[in-house]
Amino acid sequence: MASEGGAFETGVAKLAICPNCGMSAPHDGPCPGSMDTIAVAQPTLQGRYQIVSPLGQGGMGTVYIARDLRLAQRPCVVKKLRDEFFREEDRLKALSMFEREAHVLSQLQHPNIVAVLDYFEEDGGYFLVMEYVEGKDLSSMLKLRGQPFSEEQVIEWAAQICDVLDYLHGHEPPVIYRDLKPSNIMLDVKGRIKLVDFGIARPFDPSGEGTHVVSAGYSPPEQYWGDAHVYSDTFSLGATMHFLLTESDPLPLNVSSPQSVKPGISDGLNAIVQKATQQNAMDRYQTAVELKDDLLRLQRPSKKQFPEVKPPNRMVELIAVVAILLVTTLAFFAYQQLMQSMLNGKKDEGEVDVFRQTRNLQPINAASIGVAPGKQKTELTEAQKKLLKLEQPESKRQVPALQIDDEASLTDPDGLRSPTWR
């Protein structure tokens, strides 16, 4: 948006350039590019558009500034197709291009594209009414400025042009601009780029016959034989960047290198221009989005370039940590209880097995070991002994002392007989 003293602020950079002359703003004196319009008697077209003065003249006709009498004398631009042609064939061709411009513009709505307001024929003349853009084209600005623009400024403008090219190429069918050059790019008082002159723009038709219209130095090789594609416009943008960075027109049918003209140009920006202007179409940027992505990588970081990051909520983080610790603790205790239950289950199973074994005590045949029948004892297995220990109170779980009679020591020195429990 416009700021004090003629400085203009855009999406990335703050501009301090006057759109009328291309010099730094504010001016110390009168703007050298400003021209006061002298009011003279001029015709009124359609009883609505009052011609004020001519703005310029091109190969297809003359452009006038006018007032719309029906809309509070709002300024507008009236483009009139020229009347004189050497051949009828040329006149019909120019008329076809003029009507096509009106048709293409009527289907486009973008802040970086000049809007068409009306199209009509009157007294044998053909007229196209468009919005008035207060500002100057980049070619005129550079000539008045007398020095190249900065890399930062060129990158900002090129990024805006990439946006409008992406819009055109994404149209159905795609619209190929085919005439991108500094004189067709205007900068308005709000620092916004505007594409004008869609005279040779046309919907892409791969089966149609192309129009051999070129601008030397700014048109890609394929356009010389009537062919044009999306990557044809990216070539023209690269050539335009070369001019804005060096103040010199690019050579026709050549890879542009602004660094060869101005050694101070950065390697990164020079590489982008070289890739965009490759003679082999497949070696160029295939879309405007690809070109813009590389341009944005060159920009220095700024607050406007990145979204605002809010500080983290410490309370939420604390609650999350406490919840994680609580869940971990509960899981640990649950695991301990599970392991204890498994151990107790195995112990109970062992005790049941020992109990079952005690019910099957087998008597020992006294005769088989040479012991008198009256002294027959019951043999205890190790498992049965353990069971006996478990059944006793905790204080009495001790191994009972064994006493051996003296008679036994004489008659059974090897300890084959059962000892006497005391």
C-alpha positions as CSV (number, residue, x, y, z in Angstrom):
1,M,0.0,0.0,0.0
2,A,1.1,3.6,-0.5
3,S,3.0,5.2,2.3
4,E,4.2,8.7,3.0
5,G,6.6,10.4,0.6
6,G,5.9,8.2,-2.4
7,A,7.2,5.0,-0.9
8,F,5.2,1.9,-1.8
9,E,5.0,-1.3,0.2
10,T,4.4,-4.7,-1.4
11,G,4.2,-8.3,-0.2
12,V,8.0,-8.7,0.4
13,A,9.9,-5.5,-0.1
14,K,9.3,-1.8,0.7
15,L,9.6,0.2,-2.5
16,A,10.7,3.8,-2.7
17,I,10.4,4.2,-6.4
18,C,8.2,6.7,-8.3
19,P,6.1,4.9,-10.9
20,N,6.2,8.0,-13.1
21,C,9.9,8.3,-13.5
22,G,11.5,5.3,-11.9
23,M,13.6,7.5,-9.5
24,S,13.7,7.2,-5.8
25,A,10.8,8.8,-4.0
26,P,10.0,11.3,-2.6
27,H,11.4,13.9,-5.1
28,D,13.2,17.0,-4.1
29,G,11.4,18.9,-6.8
30,P,8.8,18.2,-9.5
31,C,8.7,14.7,-10.9
32,P,10.5,14.7,-14.2
33,G,8.1,12.0,-15.5
34,S,4.9,13.8,-14.7
35,M,2.9,15.4,-17.5
36,D,-0.1,17.7,-17.0
37,T,-2.9,16.9,-19.3
38,I,-4.2,19.8,-21.4
39,A,-7.9,19.8,-21.7
40,V,-9.0,20.2,-25.3
41,A,-12.2,19.5,-27.1
42,Q,-12.4,15.8,-27.9
43,P,-15.1,13.5,-29.2
44,T,-17.3,11.4,-27.0
45,L,-17.7,7.7,-28.0
46,Q,-20.9,5.8,-27.4
47,G,-22.2,9.0,-25.7
48,R,-20.1,7.8,-22.7
49,Y,-16.4,7.8,-23.1
50,Q,-15.0,11.3,-23.5
51,I,-11.5,11.3,-25.0
52,V,-9.0,13.5,-23.1
53,S,-5.6,13.0,-24.7
54,P,-3.4,10.4,-26.4
55,L,-1.2,8.2,-24.2
56,G,0.8,6.5,-26.8
57,Q,0.8,4.8,-30.2
58,G,1.8,1.3,-31.3
59,G,1.8,-0.8,-34.4
60,M,-1.9,-1.7,-34.1
61,G,-3.4,1.6,-33.1
62,T,-3.5,4.5,-30.6
63,V,-4.2,4.6,-26.9
64,Y,-6.1,7.5,-25.3
65,I,-7.0,8.4,-21.8
66,A,-10.7,9.1,-21.4
67,R,-13.4,9.8,-18.9
68,D,-16.4,7.6,-18.3
69,L,-19.3,10.1,-18.1
70,R,-21.7,7.5,-16.7
71,L,-19.4,6.7,-13.8
72,A,-18.5,10.0,-12.2
73,Q,-16.0,10.7,-14.9
74,R,-13.8,7.9,-13.8
75,P,-10.6,7.7,-15.9
76,C,-10.3,4.9,-18.4
77,V,-8.2,3.9,-21.4
78,V,-9.6,3.7,-24.9
79,K,-7.6,1.7,-27.5
80,K,-8.5,2.4,-31.1
81,L,-7.5,0.1,-34.0
82,R,-5.6,2.0,-36.6
83,D,-7.4,2.8,-39.9
84,E,-4.7,2.8,-42.5
85,F,-3.1,-0.5,-43.8
86,F,-1.2,-1.0,-46.9
87,R,-3.0,-4.3,-47.6
88,E,-6.4,-5.6,-46.8
89,E,-4.8,-8.8,-45.6
90,D,-3.0,-6.8,-42.9
91,R,-6.1,-4.9,-41.9
92,L,-8.0,-8.2,-41.4
93,K,-5.2,-9.7,-39.5
94,A,-4.9,-6.7,-37.2
95,L,-8.7,-6.7,-36.7
96,S,-8.6,-10.4,-35.7
97,M,-5.9,-9.7,-33.1
98,F,-7.8,-6.7,-31.8
99,E,-11.0,-8.8,-31.3
100,R,-9.0,-11.6,-29.8
101,E,-7.5,-9.3,-27.2
102,A,-11.0,-8.1,-26.2
103,H,-12.2,-11.7,-26.0
104,V,-9.2,-12.9,-23.9
105,L,-9.4,-10.0,-21.5
106,S,-13.1,-10.4,-21.0
107,Q,-12.5,-13.8,-19.5
108,L,-9.7,-12.9,-17.2
109,Q,-10.0,-11.4,-13.7
110,H,-6.7,-10.9,-11.8
111,P,-5.3,-8.0,-9.9
112,N,-2.2,-8.0,-12.0
113,I,-4.0,-7.9,-15.3
114,V,-5.6,-4.8,-16.8
115,A,-9.4,-5.2,-16.9
116,V,-11.4,-4.8,-20.0
117,L,-14.5,-2.6,-19.7
118,D,-16.1,-2.4,-23.1
119,Y,-15.6,-3.2,-26.8
120,F,-17.5,-1.7,-29.7
121,E,-17.5,-0.4,-33.3
122,E,-18.4,3.1,-34.1
123,D,-18.2,5.0,-37.5
124,G,-16.1,2.2,-39.0
125,G,-13.6,2.3,-36.1
126,Y,-13.0,-0.4,-33.5
127,F,-12.5,0.5,-29.9
128,L,-11.5,-1.3,-26.7
129,V,-12.1,0.3,-23.3
130,M,-9.8,-0.8,-20.4
131,E,-9.1,0.3,-16.8
132,Y,-6.7,3.1,-16.4
133,V,-3.5,2.2,-14.6
134,E,-1.8,5.2,-13.0
135,G,1.9,4.6,-13.4
136,K,4.5,3.9,-16.1
137,D,5.8,0.8,-17.8
138,L,9.1,-0.6,-16.6
139,S,10.9,0.3,-19.8
140,S,10.1,4.0,-19.5
141,M,10.9,4.0,-15.8
142,L,14.4,2.5,-16.5
143,K,15.1,5.1,-19.2
144,L,14.1,7.9,-16.9
145,R,16.0,6.4,-13.9
146,G,19.2,6.0,-15.9
147,Q,20.5,3.0,-13.9
148,P,19.5,-0.6,-13.4
149,F,17.2,-1.7,-10.6
150,S,18.4,-3.6,-7.6
151,E,18.3,-7.4,-7.4
152,E,15.9,-7.3,-4.6
153,Q,13.5,-5.1,-6.6
154,V,13.7,-7.2,-9.7
155,I,13.1,-10.4,-7.7
156,E,10.0,-8.8,-6.1
157,W,8.6,-7.8,-9.5
158,A,9.5,-11.1,-11.2
159,A,7.7,-13.0,-8.4
160,Q,4.5,-10.9,-9.1
161,I,4.8,-11.7,-12.8
162,C,5.2,-15.4,-12.0
163,D,1.9,-15.3,-10.1
164,V,0.0,-13.7,-13.0
165,L,1.6,-16.1,-15.5
166,D,0.6,-19.0,-13.4
167,Y,-3.0,-17.7,-13.4
168,L,-2.9,-17.4,-17.2
169,H,-1.4,-20.8,-17.8
170,G,-3.9,-22.4,-15.4
171,H,-6.8,-21.0,-17.3
172,E,-8.9,-23.4,-19.4
173,P,-7.7,-23.4,-22.0
174,P,-4.3,-22.0,-21.0
175,V,-3.6,-18.4,-22.2
176,I,-0.1,-17.8,-23.5
177,Y,0.8,-14.2,-23.2
178,R,3.6,-14.3,-25.9
179,D,4.6,-10.7,-25.6
180,L,6.1,-10.3,-22.1
181,K,8.6,-7.4,-22.2
182,P,9.4,-4.3,-20.1
183,S,7.2,-2.0,-22.2
184,N,4.1,-4.2,-21.5
185,I,4.6,-4.3,-17.7
186,M,3.3,-1.4,-15.8
187,L,3.9,-0.4,-12.1
188,D,1.0,1.4,-10.5
189,V,1.1,3.8,-7.7
190,K,0.5,1.0,-5.1
191,G,3.7,-0.8,-6.2
192,R,1.6,-3.5,-8.1
193,I,2.6,-5.0,-11.4
194,K,0.1,-4.8,-14.2
195,L,0.3,-6.7,-17.5
196,V,-1.1,-4.7,-20.5
197,D,-1.4,-5.2,-24.2
198,F,-2.9,-8.6,-24.8
199,G,-2.9,-8.0,-28.5
200,I,-1.1,-11.2,-29.4
201,A,-2.1,-13.3,-26.4
202,R,-4.1,-16.3,-27.4
203,P,-5.5,-19.5,-25.9
204,F,-3.2,-22.4,-26.4
205,D,-4.2,-24.6,-29.3
206,P,-1.7,-27.4,-30.1
207,S,-3.4,-28.2,-33.4
208,G,-3.8,-24.6,-34.6
209,E,-1.5,-22.6,-36.8
210,G,0.7,-20.1,-34.8
211,T,1.1,-16.4,-35.5
212,H,4.6,-15.3,-36.3
213,V,4.9,-12.3,-34.0
214,V,8.1,-11.8,-32.1
215,S,10.0,-9.2,-30.1
216,A,13.7,-9.4,-30.7
217,G,15.6,-10.5,-27.7
218,Y,12.5,-11.3,-25.6
219,S,10.8,-14.0,-27.7
220,P,12.0,-17.6,-27.5
221,P,13.2,-19.5,-30.6
222,E,10.0,-21.5,-31.0
223,Q,8.0,-18.3,-31.4
224,Y,9.9,-17.4,-34.5
225,W,8.2,-20.2,-36.4
226,G,4.8,-19.6,-34.8
227,D,4.9,-22.0,-31.9
228,A,4.3,-21.0,-28.3
229,H,3.9,-22.8,-25.0
230,V,3.8,-22.1,-21.3
231,Y,7.7,-22.2,-21.1
232,S,7.7,-19.6,-23.9
233,D,6.5,-17.0,-21.4
234,T,9.1,-18.0,-18.8
235,F,11.8,-17.3,-21.4
236,S,10.4,-13.8,-21.9
237,L,10.4,-13.2,-18.2
238,G,14.1,-14.2,-17.9
239,A,14.9,-11.8,-20.8
240,T,13.0,-9.1,-19.1
241,M,14.9,-9.6,-15.8
242,H,18.2,-9.3,-17.8
243,F,17.1,-5.9,-19.1
244,L,16.0,-4.6,-15.6
245,L,19.3,-5.8,-14.1
246,T,21.6,-4.4,-16.7
247,E,19.8,-1.6,-18.6
248,S,20.6,-3.4,-21.8
249,D,18.4,-5.5,-24.1
250,P,19.1,-9.2,-24.3
251,L,20.6,-10.5,-27.5
252,P,18.1,-12.3,-29.8
253,L,18.2,-16.1,-29.8
254,N,20.8,-16.2,-27.1
255,V,21.1,-17.4,-23.5
256,S,21.0,-14.2,-21.3
257,S,23.6,-13.7,-18.7
258,P,23.3,-10.4,-16.8
259,Q,26.5,-11.1,-14.9
260,S,28.4,-10.8,-18.2
261,V,27.2,-7.2,-18.5
262,K,27.2,-6.3,-14.8
263,P,29.8,-8.5,-12.9
264,G,28.3,-7.5,-9.6
265,I,25.1,-9.6,-10.2
266,S,24.9,-12.5,-7.8
267,D,25.6,-16.0,-9.0
268,G,22.2,-17.2,-7.9
269,L,20.2,-14.7,-9.8
270,N,22.4,-15.0,-12.9
271,A,21.9,-18.8,-12.9
272,I,18.1,-18.3,-12.8
273,V,18.1,-15.9,-15.8
274,Q,20.4,-18.3,-17.7
275,K,18.1,-21.3,-17.0
276,A,15.0,-19.3,-18.0
277,T,16.5,-18.3,-21.3
278,Q,17.9,-21.6,-22.5
279,Q,17.4,-22.1,-26.2
280,N,16.3,-25.7,-25.7
281,A,12.8,-25.4,-24.3
282,M,13.2,-28.6,-22.2
283,D,16.2,-27.1,-20.4
284,R,14.1,-24.1,-19.2
285,Y,11.7,-23.6,-16.3
286,Q,8.6,-25.5,-17.4
287,T,6.2,-23.5,-15.2
288,A,6.2,-20.1,-13.6
289,V,5.8,-21.7,-10.2
290,E,9.2,-23.4,-10.6
291,L,10.8,-20.0,-11.5
292,K,9.2,-18.3,-8.6
293,D,10.3,-21.0,-6.1
294,D,14.0,-20.3,-7.1
295,L,13.5,-16.6,-6.9
296,L,12.1,-16.8,-3.3
297,R,15.1,-18.9,-2.2
298,L,17.3,-15.9,-3.1
299,Q,15.4,-13.5,-0.9
300,R,16.8,-12.6,2.5
301,P,14.7,-13.8,5.4
302,S,12.2,-11.3,6.6
303,K,9.3,-11.3,9.1
304,K,6.8,-10.9,6.2
305,Q,8.1,-14.0,4.5
306,F,7.3,-16.4,7.3
307,P,4.1,-17.0,9.3
308,E,4.1,-15.9,12.9
309,V,4.9,-18.7,15.3
310,K,3.1,-18.6,18.7
311,P,5.1,-19.5,21.8
312,P,4.3,-23.0,23.3
313,N,1.7,-23.3,26.1
314,R,3.8,-24.4,29.2
315,M,0.8,-25.5,31.2
316,V,-0.3,-27.9,28.5
317,E,3.3,-29.3,28.3
318,L,3.3,-29.8,32.2
319,I,0.0,-31.6,32.2
320,A,1.2,-33.9,29.4
321,V,4.4,-34.7,31.4
322,V,2.5,-35.5,34.6
323,A,0.0,-37.7,32.6
324,I,2.9,-39.6,31.0
325,L,4.6,-40.2,34.5
326,L,1.3,-41.3,36.0
327,V,0.6,-43.8,33.2
328,T,4.1,-45.2,33.5
329,T,3.9,-45.6,37.3
330,L,0.5,-47.4,37.0
331,A,1.9,-49.7,34.3
332,F,4.9,-50.6,36.5
333,F,2.8,-51.5,39.5
334,A,0.4,-53.6,37.3
335,Y,3.4,-55.4,35.9
336,Q,4.7,-56.2,39.5
337,Q,1.3,-57.5,40.6
338,L,1.1,-59.7,37.5
339,M,4.6,-61.2,38.1
340,Q,3.8,-61.9,41.8
341,S,0.5,-63.6,40.8
342,M,2.4,-65.8,38.4
343,L,5.0,-66.8,41.1
344,N,2.3,-67.6,43.7
345,G,0.4,-69.8,41.2
346,K,3.5,-71.9,40.5
347,K,4.1,-72.3,44.3
348,D,0.6,-73.5,44.9
349,E,0.9,-76.0,42.1
350,G,4.1,-77.4,43.6
351,E,2.4,-77.8,47.1
352,V,-0.5,-79.7,45.5
353,D,1.9,-82.1,43.9
354,V,3.7,-82.8,47.1
355,F,0.3,-83.4,48.9
356,R,-0.7,-85.9,46.3
357,Q,2.6,-87.8,46.8
358,T,2.1,-88.1,50.6
359,R,-1.1,-90.0,50.0
360,N,0.8,-92.8,48.3
361,L,3.4,-93.7,51.0
362,Q,4.7,-97.2,50.3
363,P,5.6,-99.6,53.3
364,I,9.0,-101.1,53.3
365,N,9.4,-104.9,53.4
366,A,11.4,-105.5,56.6
367,A,12.6,-108.9,55.4
368,S,14.1,-107.4,52.4
369,I,16.5,-105.2,54.5
370,G,16.9,-107.5,57.4
371,V,14.9,-105.7,60.0
372,A,12.5,-107.3,62.4
373,P,8.8,-107.0,61.5
374,G,8.0,-105.1,64.7
375,K,10.4,-102.4,63.8
376,Q,9.1,-101.8,60.3
377,K,9.1,-98.0,59.5
378,T,7.7,-95.9,56.8
379,E,10.1,-94.5,54.2
380,L,9.6,-90.8,53.5
381,T,10.6,-89.3,50.2
382,E,12.2,-85.9,49.9
383,A,9.0,-84.3,48.6
384,Q,7.1,-85.7,51.6
385,K,9.6,-84.4,54.0
386,K,9.2,-80.9,52.5
387,L,5.5,-81.2,53.0
388,L,5.9,-82.1,56.6
389,K,8.0,-79.0,57.1
390,L,5.4,-76.8,55.5
391,E,2.7,-78.2,57.8
392,Q,4.6,-77.4,60.9
393,P,4.6,-73.9,62.5
394,E,7.2,-71.5,61.3
395,S,9.1,-71.7,64.7
396,K,9.2,-75.5,64.6
397,R,10.3,-76.0,60.9
398,Q,13.6,-77.6,61.8
399,V,15.1,-80.9,60.8
400,P,14.4,-83.3,63.8
401,A,17.5,-84.8,65.4
402,L,18.3,-88.4,64.8
403,Q,19.4,-90.7,67.6
404,I,20.9,-94.1,66.9
405,D,20.9,-96.8,69.5
406,D,24.1,-98.5,70.5
407,E,22.6,-101.8,69.5
408,A,21.9,-100.5,66.0
409,S,25.5,-99.3,65.7
410,L,26.6,-102.8,66.4
411,T,24.1,-104.8,64.4
412,D,23.7,-102.2,61.5
413,P,27.0,-100.4,61.1
414,D,26.2,-99.4,57.6
415,G,23.0,-97.7,58.5
416,L,20.8,-99.9,56.5
417,R,18.0,-100.0,59.0
418,S,15.7,-97.2,59.6
419,P,16.7,-94.8,62.4
420,T,14.6,-94.4,65.4
421,W,12.9,-91.0,65.5
422,R,13.0,-89.4,68.9
